[in-house]
């Protein structure tokens, strides 16, 4: 597979101080403006798969379902500046 590159974009949220690997859009103290981030990613000529890079949340009963919900919400986001 010479010349083939695999690219993915790891995404997660943090609290602005520590690299916490929080679920995006979860209200756990995340600081990233996800609407603006998704706008920026959509404007890029190269589109790469988004990969959630998260720390385990032991009390979360259905983490795969939560990840699916996060991806759906990210896809639906549009900033208020986008027409």
C-alpha atoms as an extended CHARMM CRD file, in Angstrom:
* protein
*
        83  EXT
         1         1  UNK       CA              0.0000000000        0.0000000000        0.0000000000  PROA      1               0.0000000000
         2         2  UNK       CA              2.7400000000        2.4120000000       -0.9130000000  PROA      2               0.0000000000
         3         3  UNK       CA              1.6050000000        6.0090000000       -1.0530000000  PROA      3               0.0000000000
         4         4  UNK       CA             -1.6740000000        5.3890000000        0.7530000000  PROA      4               0.0000000000
         5         5  UNK       CA             -2.2850000000        7.5050000000        3.8160000000  PROA      5               0.0000000000
         6         6  UNK       CA             -4.9740000000        6.9460000000        6.3890000000  PROA      6               0.0000000000
         7         7  UNK       CA             -6.1680000000       10.0680000000        8.1170000000  PROA      7               0.0000000000
         8         8  UNK       CA             -8.6930000000       10.5970000000       10.8600000000  PROA      8               0.0000000000
         9         9  UNK       CA             -9.4330000000       13.5270000000       13.0970000000  PROA      9               0.0000000000
        10        10  UNK       CA             -9.6730000000       12.7260000000       16.8100000000  PROA      10              0.0000000000
        11        11  UNK       CA            -12.2490000000       14.8820000000       18.5400000000  PROA      11              0.0000000000
        12        12  UNK       CA            -13.0900000000       15.4140000000       22.1850000000  PROA      12              0.0000000000
        13        13  UNK       CA            -13.8170000000       18.2660000000       24.5480000000  PROA      13              0.0000000000
        14        14  UNK       CA            -11.8730000000       19.5890000000       27.5290000000  PROA      14              0.0000000000
        15        15  UNK       CA            -12.3090000000       22.1070000000       30.3080000000  PROA      15              0.0000000000
        16        16  UNK       CA             -9.6910000000       24.5670000000       29.0540000000  PROA      16              0.0000000000
        17        17  UNK       CA             -7.1810000000       23.4900000000       31.6950000000  PROA      17              0.0000000000
        18        18  UNK       CA             -6.7340000000       19.7380000000       31.4430000000  PROA      18              0.0000000000
        19        19  UNK       CA             -6.7810000000       17.3000000000       28.5470000000  PROA      19              0.0000000000
        20        20  UNK       CA             -9.9140000000       15.5380000000       29.8160000000  PROA      20              0.0000000000
        21        21  UNK       CA            -11.1660000000       13.8550000000       26.6330000000  PROA      21              0.0000000000
        22        22  UNK       CA            -14.8060000000       14.6620000000       27.4230000000  PROA      22              0.0000000000
        23        23  UNK       CA            -17.7460000000       13.7610000000       25.2060000000  PROA      23              0.0000000000
        24        24  UNK       CA            -18.4510000000       16.7540000000       22.9240000000  PROA      24              0.0000000000
        25        25  UNK       CA            -21.7160000000       18.6070000000       23.6070000000  PROA      25              0.0000000000
        26        26  UNK       CA            -22.2360000000       16.7750000000       26.8950000000  PROA      26              0.0000000000
        27        27  UNK       CA            -22.3030000000       19.7150000000       29.3120000000  PROA      27              0.0000000000
        28        28  UNK       CA            -19.4740000000       18.3170000000       31.4380000000  PROA      28              0.0000000000
        29        29  UNK       CA            -17.6160000000       21.6230000000       31.4130000000  PROA      29              0.0000000000
        30        30  UNK       CA            -16.3720000000       21.4780000000       27.8410000000  PROA      30              0.0000000000
        31        31  UNK       CA            -15.0590000000       24.6870000000       26.3190000000  PROA      31              0.0000000000
        32        32  UNK       CA            -15.0400000000       24.0510000000       22.5540000000  PROA      32              0.0000000000
        33        33  UNK       CA            -17.4480000000       25.9600000000       20.3070000000  PROA      33              0.0000000000
        34        34  UNK       CA            -18.6190000000       22.9270000000       18.3590000000  PROA      34              0.0000000000
        35        35  UNK       CA            -20.8000000000       24.8420000000       15.8850000000  PROA      35              0.0000000000
        36        36  UNK       CA            -17.8000000000       26.9540000000       14.8080000000  PROA      36              0.0000000000
        37        37  UNK       CA            -15.5500000000       23.8810000000       14.8230000000  PROA      37              0.0000000000
        38        38  UNK       CA            -17.8900000000       21.9110000000       12.5770000000  PROA      38              0.0000000000
        39        39  UNK       CA            -18.1970000000       24.9150000000       10.2240000000  PROA      39              0.0000000000
        40        40  UNK       CA            -14.4090000000       25.0610000000        9.9740000000  PROA      40              0.0000000000
        41        41  UNK       CA            -14.1360000000       21.3230000000        9.3340000000  PROA      41              0.0000000000
        42        42  UNK       CA            -16.8210000000       21.4770000000        6.6390000000  PROA      42              0.0000000000
        43        43  UNK       CA            -14.9420000000       24.3140000000        4.8990000000  PROA      43              0.0000000000
        44        44  UNK       CA            -11.8050000000       22.2070000000        4.5320000000  PROA      44              0.0000000000
        45        45  UNK       CA            -11.1910000000       20.7120000000        1.0800000000  PROA      45              0.0000000000
        46        46  UNK       CA            -10.0490000000       17.4200000000        2.6350000000  PROA      46              0.0000000000
        47        47  UNK       CA            -12.6880000000       15.5830000000        4.6110000000  PROA      47              0.0000000000
        48        48  UNK       CA            -11.5030000000       13.0530000000        7.1710000000  PROA      48              0.0000000000
        49        49  UNK       CA            -13.4360000000       10.6990000000        9.4130000000  PROA      49              0.0000000000
        50        50  UNK       CA            -14.0790000000       12.0480000000       12.8780000000  PROA      50              0.0000000000
        51        51  UNK       CA            -13.0040000000        9.6970000000       15.6530000000  PROA      51              0.0000000000
        52        52  UNK       CA            -14.1130000000       10.2270000000       19.2370000000  PROA      52              0.0000000000
        53        53  UNK       CA            -11.0790000000       10.0700000000       21.5180000000  PROA      53              0.0000000000
        54        54  UNK       CA            -12.6140000000        9.7580000000       24.9710000000  PROA      54              0.0000000000
        55        55  UNK       CA            -11.8410000000        8.6870000000       28.4870000000  PROA      55              0.0000000000
        56        56  UNK       CA            -14.0290000000        6.0000000000       29.9780000000  PROA      56              0.0000000000
        57        57  UNK       CA            -16.9600000000        7.1810000000       32.0790000000  PROA      57              0.0000000000
        58        58  UNK       CA            -17.6280000000        4.2140000000       34.4000000000  PROA      58              0.0000000000
        59        59  UNK       CA            -21.1220000000        5.3650000000       35.3810000000  PROA      59              0.0000000000
        60        60  UNK       CA            -22.2360000000        5.7330000000       31.7390000000  PROA      60              0.0000000000
        61        61  UNK       CA            -24.5430000000        2.8110000000       30.9490000000  PROA      61              0.0000000000
        62        62  UNK       CA            -24.5840000000        2.9940000000       27.1480000000  PROA      62              0.0000000000
        63        63  UNK       CA            -21.3890000000        4.6760000000       25.8700000000  PROA      63              0.0000000000
        64        64  UNK       CA            -21.8080000000        3.4830000000       22.2690000000  PROA      64              0.0000000000
        65        65  UNK       CA            -25.3060000000        4.9400000000       22.1080000000  PROA      65              0.0000000000
        66        66  UNK       CA            -23.9470000000        8.1740000000       23.5970000000  PROA      66              0.0000000000
        67        67  UNK       CA            -21.2030000000        8.2880000000       20.9350000000  PROA      67              0.0000000000
        68        68  UNK       CA            -23.8010000000        7.8140000000       18.1920000000  PROA      68              0.0000000000
        69        69  UNK       CA            -25.8700000000       10.6700000000       19.6290000000  PROA      69              0.0000000000
        70        70  UNK       CA            -22.7960000000       12.9200000000       19.7690000000  PROA      70              0.0000000000
        71        71  UNK       CA            -22.0060000000       12.2470000000       16.0880000000  PROA      71              0.0000000000
        72        72  UNK       CA            -25.6160000000       12.9550000000       15.1010000000  PROA      72              0.0000000000
        73        73  UNK       CA            -25.6350000000       16.2310000000       17.0190000000  PROA      73              0.0000000000
        74        74  UNK       CA            -22.2890000000       17.2960000000       15.5270000000  PROA      74              0.0000000000
        75        75  UNK       CA            -23.6120000000       16.6310000000       12.0180000000  PROA      75              0.0000000000
        76        76  UNK       CA            -26.7000000000       18.7560000000       12.7240000000  PROA      76              0.0000000000
        77        77  UNK       CA            -24.7380000000       21.7240000000       14.0710000000  PROA      77              0.0000000000
        78        78  UNK       CA            -24.5430000000       24.9120000000       12.1100000000  PROA      78              0.0000000000
        79        79  UNK       CA            -23.1770000000       28.1200000000       13.5580000000  PROA      79              0.0000000000
        80        80  UNK       CA            -25.4020000000       31.1610000000       13.6480000000  PROA      80              0.0000000000
        81        81  UNK       CA            -23.0160000000       32.6930000000       11.0680000000  PROA      81              0.0000000000
        82        82  UNK       CA            -23.6900000000       29.9870000000        8.4720000000  PROA      82              0.0000000000
        83        83  UNK       CA            -26.5200000000       30.6700000000        6.0390000000  PROA      83              0.0000000000
